[in-house]
C-alpha cells in the first residue's frame, strides 16, 4: 500500500512539473549572443513537450543545448532536455545530462529545476535515498513557492514510504536546515510509532515541538504528541486472591500485600516513564472458575499487555491455557508446581518449581560442597517425591552415588525404622570382602594375583603376616568385580549395625525435603540418635529460625534452599521498607516484596520499549540474573526461575552461603559456601 501511495503521488507530481515547466518563461543568459535559430528551436521543443512528444522534444532541446553555440536558451534547453528524457522513461540519460549541467553551470538559476527532475529520475530507478537528497537540495536553495511545496510533499512521501529508519537517520545526521530537520524528525517519529517504540517517537516529536511555531511541521508534531501523551498508557492485568467478599480480615492480607507491592513498583515506574502503566485489578476469590473468567476478560482487552498472577498453582493451571492461547504474557510470582510454564511460550514462573529446587540442591552439593555420596530421607507426599526425583536424577547425571532413599509418612512422629534401614544400607557399603592370607590359599590363586599386577614382594609380605586384606586394597574400587573374575576365595565380614557407637561417616550429605517445619525436631534428633554424621541438606521448609534454635544441638550446620534472602544492608531494601511504611503505615511482609519484585521485573522489560504482548513475552524469556530485593530471577530456562539461594543455620543465625542459577551453568552460576 505504501508503494502504491508513492507512485500515485509521483504521477501527480509529474503532471504538475510538466504543466509548470512549459508555462515558465526562460529569460536566462542575457549576456550571451542572441541566436534566432536557438530561439525558434527552443519554442518548437516546448510545443512538442506540451503535446507529449517527449522523445522528439528531447532531441530538439539537446541540439539547442549542445550543438549550437552558447546562446540565450542553452541552460534552459539543458533542463528541458532532462525533463523530456525523464518523461520518456529514460532516467539514466536524464541523470547524466542534468549532472553535467549542474557541473558546468553551477550558478544557473535553473539548478533547483534540475535537482527536482533528478529526484524524479532517481525515484524511477528505485534509488530513493538519492531522490531524497535531491529534494533536500531543492528545499535548501529554492525560492519558488510552488516548487518548494512540491518538493516537501514528495520528500515526505519518500521518507515515509520508501526509506528505512536507518536510511532516514543517516540523511538526518547531515541536515542543518531547521525545516528539513523537522520534516525528517517527524517522519522518523512515525516510523518509531509503527515499530512500537513510543518512547523514541515522543522524544523526536518533542524535538520538533520545541522549534518556533512558524516552522511548517511543528503543529503536526504537536497534534501527534498530544494524541500519544493521552494514549501512551498500557494496562497490566493483576489477578490476586483479594477475598473482597470475605468477612475475615486475615483472608484478605495475602492479596492485599501483593497488590501494595505491585502498585509501588508501577508508581515508581510511572514517575519517569513516557508510556505509563495502568492496571486492571481482579479478585480471583480462590475460585478456579472465577479466575478463568477474569483471565478471559483481561485477554479480550487489547490494552492489557501482560498479566501478573494468579498466585496459587491450581488457579494458574486454570488460567494459563487461556492466556497462552490469546498470546498474553502471564507471570505468576509464587506458583511452583511443575509443568505450569510448559503450557506455552506466554507463561512464566517467577518462583522456582519443584524440579528446579531438587536440581539446584544437587548441583550445589556436588560442585560447591564436593559431596559424592548421598542418602535421601523424605516424606511420601507428591511434592516431596517430585523434588526427590529431580535431586536423585541430577546426582546420577553428575556422577554421584545415591546409597539409599527412605520414605516416611508426612508428619510422622517416629521414623526410627526408616533411619535404621538407612543406617544399615550405608554401613553395608563398608562391608568389603577380604582375601584371607592366613588360611590355605593356593599357589595358583597367588599367581593370578601377581599376574593381575600386585607386586610379588607385597604378596609375600601378606602371606608371611597371615592377614585378611580387603579386595579394594588389592585391586582398587573395582576390587569385588576383579576378585570374582579371578575366582579368588573371598570372605564377607559383617558390620554390627546395631552398635550405635559405630558412626556412619561414609555419607557425604543427606537430603531431607521435609513437608513441614514441624518435622524438624523428629528427623534431626533421630539422625543424631542413630549416629549418622553427615551434612543435612533441605528445602525451604527448614527456614524456621525458632524451631531450628529449639533443636540446635541437632540442626546446627543444616543447609537448605531459600526462595528469598534479604540483604538488610542494601540501600534499595531499606528504601523499600521506609516507603512502604510511609504509604501503608505497616512493615512489609514477604508477599509485599514478592509483588514488588515481579512488578519491577515487568517494568524493567517494558522500559526497554517492549509494549506489545509478543515483545514482552520474548523479553521475559531472555531474562537472566535479574537482581530483585528477595532473590535473582532467571527465566531463560523454560520460562521458570532457575535461581535459588543456599542458606545455612549456624550458631543460631541463618546465613546465605551460596547461590545456584541453573540457567547459567558454566557462567559462574554457583557460589560456594563463604567461610
Wavefront OBJ file of the C-alpha trace (Angstrom):
o trace
v 0.000 0.000 0.000
v 2.870 2.379 0.776
v 4.491 1.775 -2.624
v 1.174 2.280 -4.417
v 0.646 5.507 -2.498
v 4.072 6.733 -3.527
v 3.520 6.156 -7.227
v 0.101 7.805 -7.133
v 1.703 10.908 -5.649
v 4.607 10.652 -8.100
v 2.268 10.611 -11.113
v 0.518 13.697 -9.764
v 3.819 15.496 -9.271
v 4.969 14.611 -12.770
v 1.824 16.156 -14.189
v 2.430 19.244 -12.082
v 6.031 19.572 -13.172
v 5.043 19.080 -16.802
v 2.486 21.867 -16.714
v 4.657 24.222 -14.686
v 7.697 23.732 -16.878
v 6.097 24.565 -20.185
v 4.429 27.642 -18.769
v 7.680 29.039 -17.485
v 9.329 31.982 -19.225
v 13.008 31.232 -19.763
v 14.906 34.520 -19.723
v 18.371 33.463 -18.657
v 21.690 34.182 -20.343
v 21.054 37.775 -21.374
v 24.790 38.327 -21.584
v 25.330 35.782 -24.392
v 24.826 36.268 -28.127
v 21.202 36.068 -29.221
v 20.576 33.195 -31.625
v 17.317 33.231 -33.589
v 17.631 29.553 -34.581
v 18.075 28.593 -30.936
v 15.016 30.655 -30.024
v 12.739 29.134 -32.664
v 14.002 25.621 -31.987
v 13.504 26.000 -28.251
v 9.907 27.208 -28.715
v 9.240 24.303 -31.096
v 10.597 21.913 -28.460
v 8.308 23.407 -25.818
v 5.274 22.925 -28.080
v 6.179 19.273 -28.719
v 6.805 18.734 -24.981
v 3.332 20.112 -24.252
v 1.862 17.728 -26.823
v 3.530 14.809 -25.015
v 6.074 14.123 -27.754
v 8.923 13.842 -25.294
v 11.478 11.971 -27.410
v 11.240 14.493 -30.261
v 11.315 17.466 -27.922
v 14.328 15.997 -26.109
v 16.257 15.812 -29.403
v 15.480 19.461 -30.177
v 16.443 20.633 -26.663
v 19.705 18.679 -26.824
v 20.586 20.287 -30.188
v 19.969 23.759 -28.752
v 21.992 22.985 -25.613
v 24.946 21.150 -27.108
v 25.216 21.690 -30.868
v 24.529 25.393 -31.227
v 26.974 27.966 -29.869
v 26.132 29.063 -26.370
v 23.057 31.211 -26.594
v 20.185 32.701 -24.619
v 18.465 29.258 -24.437
v 21.431 26.986 -23.692
v 20.846 26.404 -19.962
v 17.059 26.290 -20.307
v 17.423 23.732 -23.083
v 19.648 21.558 -20.844
v 16.991 21.477 -18.135
v 14.100 20.894 -20.561
v 16.052 18.098 -22.261
v 16.491 16.475 -18.853
v 12.765 16.809 -18.157
v 11.856 15.383 -21.578
v 14.170 12.398 -21.089
v 12.639 11.858 -17.658
v 9.140 11.887 -19.175
v 10.340 9.449 -21.876
v 11.278 6.981 -19.108
v 14.968 7.408 -19.807
v 16.039 8.319 -16.261
v 19.673 7.253 -16.644
v 20.160 9.537 -19.677
v 18.358 12.332 -17.869
v 20.562 11.919 -14.788
v 23.793 12.035 -16.825
v 22.676 15.146 -18.706
v 21.478 17.040 -15.629
v 24.558 16.196 -13.569
v 26.710 17.533 -16.424
v 24.557 20.646 -16.445
v 24.998 21.176 -12.690
v 28.766 20.771 -13.001
v 29.061 23.141 -15.979
v 26.523 25.781 -14.940
v 26.853 25.695 -11.152
v 25.423 29.201 -10.750
v 22.441 28.768 -13.045
v 19.013 29.908 -11.921
v 17.676 26.560 -13.134
v 19.612 24.401 -10.649
v 16.525 23.861 -8.498
v 14.570 22.560 -11.508
v 17.476 20.277 -12.351
v 17.644 18.855 -8.817
v 13.885 18.315 -8.743
v 13.980 16.454 -12.057
v 16.896 14.369 -10.770
v 14.727 13.424 -7.791
v 12.067 12.130 -10.212
v 14.728 10.221 -12.172
v 16.124 8.559 -9.046
v 12.646 7.609 -7.864
v 12.011 5.831 -11.170
v 15.200 3.829 -10.642
v 14.235 2.989 -7.068
v 17.165 4.998 -5.696
v 15.061 6.688 -3.053
v 17.914 7.827 -0.833
v 19.387 9.773 -3.784
v 15.887 11.014 -4.575
v 15.534 12.379 -1.038
v 18.913 14.111 -1.200
v 17.985 15.876 -4.456
v 14.706 17.073 -2.946
v 16.626 18.381 0.055
v 18.873 20.315 -2.348
v 15.759 21.969 -3.800
v 14.320 22.843 -0.384
v 17.655 24.242 0.753
v 18.048 26.656 -2.148
v 14.791 27.317 -3.983
v 12.715 30.474 -3.584
v 9.961 29.169 -5.876
v 6.973 28.671 -3.542
v 5.269 26.121 -5.782
v 8.457 24.118 -6.318
v 9.163 24.158 -2.585
v 5.684 22.870 -1.821
v 6.002 20.061 -4.365
v 9.466 19.123 -3.093
v 8.380 18.962 0.550
v 5.343 16.898 -0.343
v 7.394 14.458 -2.370
v 10.142 14.251 0.279
v 7.523 13.437 2.909
v 6.146 10.602 0.782
v 9.621 9.225 0.047
v 10.841 9.157 3.657
v 7.505 7.835 4.915
v 7.031 5.025 2.430
v 10.315 4.250 0.687
v 13.179 4.710 3.148
v 14.099 2.592 6.137
v 14.570 4.106 9.557
v 18.358 3.769 9.281
v 18.376 5.480 5.880
v 16.351 8.411 7.197
v 18.587 8.649 10.279
v 21.654 8.718 8.031
v 20.214 11.539 5.922
v 19.117 13.402 9.061
v 22.628 13.334 10.521
v 23.894 15.787 7.867
v 20.933 18.166 7.857
v 21.400 21.689 9.233
v 18.272 23.234 7.733
v 15.768 23.518 10.607
v 12.710 22.939 8.445
v 14.112 19.874 6.688
v 15.287 18.544 10.046
v 11.762 18.930 11.394
v 10.323 17.110 8.377
v 12.746 14.204 8.847
v 12.268 14.081 12.639
v 8.520 13.882 12.125
v 8.978 11.070 9.608
v 11.298 9.219 11.998
v 8.777 9.614 14.812
v 6.114 7.974 12.658
v 8.460 5.098 11.865
v 9.201 4.578 15.570
v 5.470 4.555 16.277
v 4.966 1.872 13.621
v 7.757 -0.150 15.233
v 6.149 0.192 18.661
v 8.942 2.391 20.041
v 6.730 5.072 21.530
v 9.468 6.488 23.760
v 11.797 7.301 20.860
v 8.875 8.654 18.850
v 7.873 11.037 21.609
v 11.455 12.243 22.025
v 11.581 13.140 18.329
v 8.166 14.801 18.433
v 9.259 16.932 21.382
v 12.346 17.991 19.433
v 10.061 19.286 16.675
v 7.596 20.956 19.039
v 10.461 22.863 20.665
v 11.038 24.712 17.370
v 9.483 28.121 16.589
v 5.741 27.743 15.870
v 6.083 29.178 12.363
v 8.016 26.080 11.243
v 5.707 24.108 8.977
v 5.822 20.756 10.825
v 5.500 21.968 14.406
v 1.705 21.881 14.510
v 1.507 18.341 13.123
v 4.086 17.209 15.691
v 2.107 18.906 18.479
v -1.097 17.163 17.418
v 0.638 13.783 17.253
v 2.393 14.327 20.576
v -0.815 15.300 22.359
v -2.522 12.236 20.916
v 0.159 9.892 22.184
v 0.511 11.579 25.544
v -3.163 10.847 26.059
v -2.971 7.345 24.622
v 0.505 6.336 25.865
v -0.785 4.059 28.564
v -0.592 0.291 28.624
v -2.590 -1.841 31.017
v -1.331 -4.727 33.135
v -3.862 -7.196 34.467
v -3.455 -8.196 38.122
v -5.127 -11.358 39.452
v -4.941 -11.823 43.228
v -6.968 -13.560 45.953
v -8.261 -10.291 47.408
v -11.220 -12.096 49.023
v -13.307 -8.924 48.940
v -16.477 -10.852 49.756
v -14.964 -12.417 52.869
v -15.681 -11.096 56.365
v -12.357 -12.449 57.610
v -9.700 -9.677 57.509
v -6.827 -12.174 57.653
v -8.091 -13.876 54.487
v -7.571 -10.612 52.633
v -3.979 -9.999 53.706
v -2.245 -12.197 51.107
v -3.751 -10.459 48.093
v -3.612 -7.018 49.698
v 0.117 -7.193 50.474
v 0.892 -8.430 46.975
v -1.139 -5.610 45.439
v 0.545 -2.976 47.600
v 3.978 -4.158 46.453
v 2.911 -4.259 42.793
v 1.406 -0.776 42.960
v 4.582 0.648 44.494
v 6.612 -0.678 41.558
v 4.163 0.715 38.986
v 4.048 4.111 40.702
v 7.845 4.328 40.698
v 7.944 3.488 37.000
v 5.240 5.999 36.078
v 7.138 8.878 37.686
v 9.633 8.998 34.806
v 8.201 6.817 32.032
v 6.790 8.251 28.830
v 4.493 5.268 28.388
v 2.586 4.894 31.634
v 1.262 1.714 33.208
v -2.327 1.378 34.329
v -3.669 -1.758 35.981
v -6.849 -3.790 35.907
v -7.154 -5.494 39.302
v -9.241 -8.679 39.592
v -10.213 -10.760 42.635
v -9.815 -14.488 41.944
v -11.687 -15.302 45.192
v -9.585 -18.508 45.287
v -12.168 -19.858 42.853
v -10.962 -21.552 39.669
v -13.977 -20.657 37.528
v -13.857 -17.031 38.686
v -10.140 -16.869 37.894
v -10.690 -18.357 34.426
v -13.457 -15.853 33.690
v -11.268 -12.934 34.759
v -8.289 -14.006 32.648
v -10.560 -14.358 29.627
v -11.909 -10.827 30.151
v -8.406 -9.416 30.517
v -7.189 -11.136 27.359
v -10.119 -9.708 25.397
v -8.975 -6.188 26.281
v -6.332 -5.180 23.718
v -4.964 -2.574 26.122
v -3.888 -5.362 28.505
v -0.327 -6.287 27.548
v 0.520 -8.723 30.364
v -0.951 -10.311 33.497
v 0.593 -10.669 36.955
v -0.856 -13.635 38.825
v -2.600 -15.731 39.903
v -0.608 -16.793 42.956
v -1.793 -20.339 43.580
v -0.732 -23.187 41.299
v -4.245 -24.572 40.796
v -5.527 -21.128 39.786
v -2.618 -20.672 37.395
v -3.348 -24.017 35.742
v -6.950 -22.848 35.264
v -5.835 -19.588 33.617
v -2.579 -20.275 31.800
v -4.081 -22.121 28.845
v -6.444 -19.235 28.112
v -3.724 -16.609 28.434
v -1.275 -18.543 26.283
v -3.844 -19.192 23.555
v -4.669 -15.471 23.391
v -0.979 -14.527 23.312
v -0.985 -12.578 26.588
v 2.113 -12.985 28.810
v 1.169 -14.273 32.265
v 3.752 -14.293 35.055
v 2.926 -15.879 38.385
v 5.011 -14.629 41.325
v 4.633 -17.680 43.563
v 3.155 -20.764 41.842
v 5.791 -23.502 41.968
v 4.101 -26.613 40.568
v 5.897 -28.475 37.810
v 4.535 -28.042 34.296
v 2.987 -24.577 34.520
v 5.386 -22.847 32.134
v 5.248 -25.852 29.798
v 1.697 -24.798 28.890
v 3.158 -22.375 26.377
v 5.579 -19.577 25.462
v 3.490 -16.856 27.131
v 3.540 -18.446 30.618
v 6.234 -17.594 33.190
v 7.013 -18.709 36.750
v 8.990 -16.221 38.832
v 9.223 -18.848 41.585
v 11.371 -21.969 41.001
v 9.288 -25.108 40.506
v 9.831 -28.412 42.330
v 12.205 -29.730 39.676
v 14.402 -26.643 39.929
v 14.566 -26.967 43.711
v 15.788 -30.559 43.736
v 18.177 -29.976 40.869
v 19.646 -26.805 42.382
v 20.428 -28.523 45.679
v 22.064 -31.447 43.880
v 24.241 -29.115 41.812
v 25.262 -27.090 44.857
v 26.070 -30.159 46.950
v 28.113 -31.783 44.200
v 30.033 -28.739 42.972
v 30.235 -26.391 45.952
v 30.300 -28.907 48.817
v 32.223 -31.534 46.795
v 29.854 -34.220 48.092
v 29.861 -37.506 46.170
v 27.832 -39.974 48.238
v 24.246 -39.234 49.236
v 21.211 -40.578 51.020
v 17.650 -39.280 50.892
v 15.105 -39.240 53.712
v 11.809 -37.850 52.506
v 8.072 -37.654 53.153
v 5.870 -39.659 50.798
v 3.741 -36.734 49.608
v 3.601 -35.894 45.885
v 5.530 -32.632 46.154
v 8.419 -34.195 48.065
v 8.547 -37.062 45.574
v 8.914 -34.621 42.674
v 11.717 -32.767 44.447
v 13.485 -36.023 45.364
v 13.233 -37.395 41.823
v 14.817 -34.228 40.477
v 17.587 -34.374 43.104
v 18.362 -38.059 42.502
v 18.349 -37.713 38.716
v 20.739 -34.775 38.876
v 23.128 -36.565 41.257
v 23.142 -39.560 38.895
v 23.864 -37.329 35.897
v 26.726 -35.633 37.757
v 28.313 -38.966 38.656
v 27.465 -39.036 42.360
v 26.193 -42.109 44.221
v 22.838 -42.477 45.945
v 23.390 -45.003 48.729
v 19.765 -45.179 49.869
v 16.367 -43.471 49.645
v 13.945 -43.837 52.562
v 10.322 -42.613 52.635
v 8.229 -41.765 55.673
v 4.667 -40.571 56.206
v 4.409 -36.774 56.304
v 4.093 -35.508 59.857
v 5.159 -38.825 61.399
v 6.439 -38.554 64.963
v 8.551 -41.689 64.775
v 10.776 -42.525 61.820
v 13.265 -44.730 63.650
v 12.708 -47.729 61.391
v 13.381 -45.688 58.240
v 16.570 -44.175 59.669
v 17.700 -47.572 60.986
v 17.307 -49.023 57.480
v 19.198 -46.081 56.034
v 21.981 -46.615 58.588
v 22.248 -50.281 57.633
v 22.417 -49.526 53.882
v 25.202 -47.039 54.494
v 27.215 -49.401 56.682
v 26.747 -52.229 54.191
v 28.806 -50.166 51.774
v 31.680 -50.585 54.238
v 31.373 -54.383 54.191
v 34.114 -55.060 51.689
v 35.008 -58.761 51.109
v 38.532 -59.787 52.111
v 41.061 -62.326 50.916
v 42.405 -64.242 53.890
v 46.121 -64.944 53.607
v 46.161 -66.789 56.944
v 44.436 -69.865 55.542
v 45.198 -72.291 52.801
v 45.410 -70.086 49.734
v 46.590 -71.963 46.694
v 49.696 -71.086 44.725
v 47.633 -70.867 41.541
v 45.492 -68.191 43.181
v 48.590 -66.308 44.290
v 49.877 -66.456 40.724
v 46.636 -64.898 39.438
v 47.036 -62.011 41.878
v 50.603 -61.393 40.705
v 49.590 -61.694 37.051
v 46.899 -59.088 37.589
v 49.503 -56.599 38.819
v 50.060 -56.926 42.561
v 53.801 -56.884 43.261
v 55.323 -60.189 44.420
v 57.010 -58.555 47.419
v 53.646 -57.183 48.607
v 52.053 -60.586 48.249
v 54.922 -62.302 50.099
v 54.501 -59.854 52.981
v 50.756 -60.583 53.226
v 51.333 -64.333 53.270
v 54.069 -64.004 55.849
v 51.897 -61.827 58.102
v 48.873 -64.125 57.565
v 46.316 -61.297 57.487
v 42.997 -60.684 55.748
v 43.066 -57.832 53.188
v 40.049 -56.068 51.622
v 39.830 -56.705 47.897
v 39.632 -52.951 47.326
v 43.074 -52.585 48.915
v 44.482 -55.088 46.434
v 42.632 -54.155 43.265
v 41.098 -50.699 43.823
v 37.456 -49.628 43.687
v 36.542 -52.480 41.335
v 38.086 -54.977 43.739
v 34.995 -57.174 44.145
v 34.483 -57.480 40.385
v 38.161 -58.228 39.754
v 38.459 -60.790 42.559
v 35.303 -62.503 41.352
v 36.596 -62.659 37.764
v 39.848 -64.223 39.023
v 37.789 -66.744 41.025
v 39.612 -65.875 44.231
v 38.224 -67.049 47.585
v 36.586 -64.121 49.441
v 35.243 -63.841 52.957
v 32.429 -61.430 53.889
v 32.721 -59.586 57.199
v 29.523 -58.334 58.775
v 29.414 -54.951 60.489
v 27.429 -54.695 63.701
v 24.707 -52.312 62.528
v 23.000 -52.278 65.910
v 26.038 -50.884 67.654
v 25.208 -47.176 67.709
v 28.717 -46.411 68.904
v 29.769 -47.073 65.325
v 29.237 -43.761 63.489
v 28.067 -43.634 59.896
v 30.619 -41.441 58.163
v 30.504 -42.623 54.573
v 27.547 -40.402 53.577
v 28.753 -37.006 52.377
v 25.276 -35.477 52.554
v 21.687 -36.473 53.277
v 18.834 -34.692 51.502
v 15.700 -34.255 53.630
v 12.929 -32.239 51.874
v 10.551 -32.102 54.853
v 6.914 -31.235 54.167
v 6.580 -29.043 57.257
v 8.823 -27.353 59.817
v 7.074 -29.494 62.442
v 9.184 -32.404 61.181
v 12.489 -30.693 62.039
v 12.671 -31.959 65.658
v 11.801 -35.509 64.613
v 14.241 -36.030 61.751
v 17.149 -34.078 63.241
v 17.037 -35.728 66.671
v 16.661 -39.243 65.296
v 19.548 -38.780 62.869
v 21.623 -37.804 65.880
v 20.375 -40.801 67.850
v 21.408 -43.234 65.108
v 24.862 -41.617 64.974
v 24.675 -40.631 61.319
v 27.352 -37.983 60.930
v 26.719 -36.161 57.680
v 25.757 -32.823 56.171
v 21.988 -32.274 56.255
v 20.510 -30.681 53.124
v 16.948 -29.430 52.970
v 14.344 -27.324 51.224
v 12.716 -24.047 52.214
v 10.549 -25.708 54.858
v 13.642 -25.776 57.103
v 13.665 -21.985 57.127
v 12.138 -21.580 60.611
v 14.672 -19.964 62.919
v 12.719 -20.562 66.144
v 12.368 -24.297 65.542
v 15.977 -24.592 64.407
v 17.040 -22.804 67.590
v 14.981 -25.087 69.795
v 16.756 -28.082 68.246
v 20.147 -26.505 67.667
v 22.052 -29.433 69.199
v 20.824 -31.427 66.172
v 20.340 -28.780 63.478
v 23.463 -26.623 63.672
v 25.030 -26.567 60.218
v 21.988 -27.635 58.183
v 21.943 -26.187 54.643
v 18.723 -25.538 52.734
v 17.395 -23.697 49.712
v 15.625 -20.369 50.127
v 13.174 -18.645 47.785
v 14.057 -15.359 49.443
v 17.059 -13.944 51.221
v 17.249 -10.246 52.029
v 20.407 -8.214 52.280
v 19.363 -5.920 55.109
v 22.314 -3.620 54.413
v 21.169 -2.972 50.845
v 20.073 0.625 50.211
v 17.196 -0.472 47.965
v 15.937 -2.877 50.621
v 15.923 -0.182 53.301
v 14.365 2.342 50.958
v 11.539 -0.062 50.141
v 10.745 -0.621 53.812
v 10.699 3.114 54.562
v 8.498 3.863 51.558
v 6.115 1.039 52.401
v 5.776 2.264 55.989
v 5.120 5.770 54.737
v 2.409 4.626 52.328
v 0.669 1.919 54.325
v 1.709 2.520 57.930
v 2.891 -1.074 58.212
v 6.023 -3.183 57.943
v 6.134 -5.036 54.610
v 5.819 -8.786 54.717
v 7.220 -11.368 52.326
v 4.247 -11.004 49.979
v 4.780 -7.266 49.516
v 8.394 -7.892 48.492
v 7.396 -10.607 46.024
v 4.699 -8.439 44.457
v 7.082 -5.516 44.172
v 9.851 -7.618 42.640
v 7.762 -9.263 39.917
v 6.240 -5.882 39.013
v 9.724 -4.320 38.880
v 10.807 -7.099 36.531
v 7.857 -6.343 34.272
v 8.549 -2.599 34.275
v 12.206 -3.376 33.522
v 11.093 -5.212 30.388
v 8.577 -2.536 29.370
v 11.158 0.219 29.872
v 13.196 -1.365 27.065
v 10.424 -0.323 24.637
v 8.597 -3.650 24.781
v 4.947 -2.637 24.604
v 3.419 -5.391 22.502
v 2.312 -8.643 24.092
v 4.699 -10.692 21.970
v 7.606 -8.324 22.661
v 7.047 -8.546 26.423
v 6.930 -12.351 26.251
v 10.097 -12.520 24.162
v 11.935 -10.160 26.503
v 10.858 -12.059 29.625
v 12.085 -15.332 28.140
v 15.619 -13.922 27.882
v 15.863 -12.615 31.463
v 18.947 -13.918 33.274
v 20.241 -12.940 36.691
v 17.807 -10.064 37.242
v 18.550 -8.835 40.771
v 15.495 -8.315 42.975
v 15.120 -7.472 46.630
v 14.304 -11.074 47.561
v 16.484 -13.006 45.109
v 17.539 -13.159 41.473
v 15.229 -14.105 38.631
v 16.329 -16.028 35.534
v 13.619 -17.115 33.089
v 15.683 -18.224 30.101
v 15.416 -21.916 31.054
v 11.892 -22.939 30.012
v 10.467 -19.689 31.461
v 10.841 -20.928 35.062
v 13.025 -19.066 37.546
v 16.169 -21.160 37.818
v 17.897 -19.209 40.590
v 17.873 -20.259 44.257
v 19.799 -19.064 47.292
v 21.502 -21.533 49.625
v 21.485 -20.688 53.322
v 22.904 -22.310 56.440
v 21.764 -22.331 60.040
v 24.912 -21.826 62.105
v 25.445 -20.501 65.615
v 21.776 -19.575 65.983
v 21.699 -17.496 62.798
v 20.784 -18.122 59.176
v 23.409 -17.022 56.655
v 23.426 -17.012 52.880
v 26.316 -19.240 51.827
v 25.783 -19.533 48.101
v 23.602 -19.333 45.057
v 22.773 -21.553 42.105
v 21.376 -20.393 38.779
v 20.780 -23.472 36.659
v 20.241 -21.397 33.514
v 23.766 -20.049 33.813
v 25.700 -23.259 34.449
v 29.194 -22.732 33.177
v 28.881 -18.957 33.634
v 29.922 -18.635 37.286
v 26.411 -19.621 38.307
v 27.398 -21.440 41.520
v 28.597 -19.562 44.562
v 30.496 -21.739 47.012
v 29.958 -21.535 50.785
v 31.542 -18.499 52.365
v 33.829 -19.037 55.325
l 1 2 3 4 5 6 7 8 9 10 11 12 13 14 15 16 17 18 19 20 21 22 23 24 25 26 27 28 29 30 31 32 33 34 35 36 37 38 39 40 41 42 43 44 45 46 47 48 49 50 51 52 53 54 55 56 57 58 59 60 61 62 63 64 65 66 67 68 69 70 71 72 73 74 75 76 77 78 79 80 81 82 83 84 85 86 87 88 89 90 91 92 93 94 95 96 97 98 99 100 101 102 103 104 105 106 107 108 109 110 111 112 113 114 115 116 117 118 119 120 121 122 123 124 125 126 127 128 129 130 131 132 133 134 135 136 137 138 139 140 141 142 143 144 145 146 147 148 149 150 151 152 153 154 155 156 157 158 159 160 161 162 163 164 165 166 167 168 169 170 171 172 173 174 175 176 177 178 179 180 181 182 183 184 185 186 187 188 189 190 191 192 193 194 195 196 197 198 199 200 201 202 203 204 205 206 207 208 209 210 211 212 213 214 215 216 217 218 219 220 221 222 223 224 225 226 227 228 229 230 231 232 233 234 235 236 237 238 239 240 241 242 243 244 245 246 247 248 249 250 251 252 253 254 255 256 257 258 259 260 261 262 263 264 265 266 267 268 269 270 271 272 273 274 275 276 277 278 279 280 281 282 283 284 285 286 287 288 289 290 291 292 293 294 295 296 297 298 299 300 301 302 303 304 305 306 307 308 309 310 311 312 313 314 315 316 317 318 319 320 321 322 323 324 325 326 327 328 329 330 331 332 333 334 335 336 337 338 339 340 341 342 343 344 345 346 347 348 349 350 351 352 353 354 355 356 357 358 359 360 361 362 363 364 365 366 367 368 369 370 371 372 373 374 375 376 377 378 379 380 381 382 383 384 385 386 387 388 389 390 391 392 393 394 395 396 397 398 399 400 401 402 403 404 405 406 407 408 409 410 411 412 413 414 415 416 417 418 419 420 421 422 423 424 425 426 427 428 429 430 431 432 433 434 435 436 437 438 439 440 441 442 443 444 445 446 447 448 449 450 451 452 453 454 455 456 457 458 459 460 461 462 463 464 465 466 467 468 469 470 471 472 473 474 475 476 477 478 479 480 481 482 483 484 485 486 487 488 489 490 491 492 493 494 495 496 497 498 499 500 501 502 503 504 505 506 507 508 509 510 511 512 513 514 515 516 517 518 519 520 521 522 523 524 525 526 527 528 529 530 531 532 533 534 535 536 537 538 539 540 541 542 543 544 545 546 547 548 549 550 551 552 553 554 555 556 557 558 559 560 561 562 563 564 565 566 567 568 569 570 571 572 573 574 575 576 577 578 579 580 581 582 583 584 585 586 587 588 589 590 591 592 593 594 595 596 597 598 599 600 601 602 603 604 605 606 607 608 609 610 611 612 613 614 615 616 617 618 619 620 621 622 623 624 625 626 627 628 629 630 631 632 633 634 635 636 637 638 639 640 641 642 643 644 645 646 647 648 649 650 651 652 653 654 655 656 657 658 659 660 661 662 663 664 665 666 667 668 669 670 671 672 673 674 675
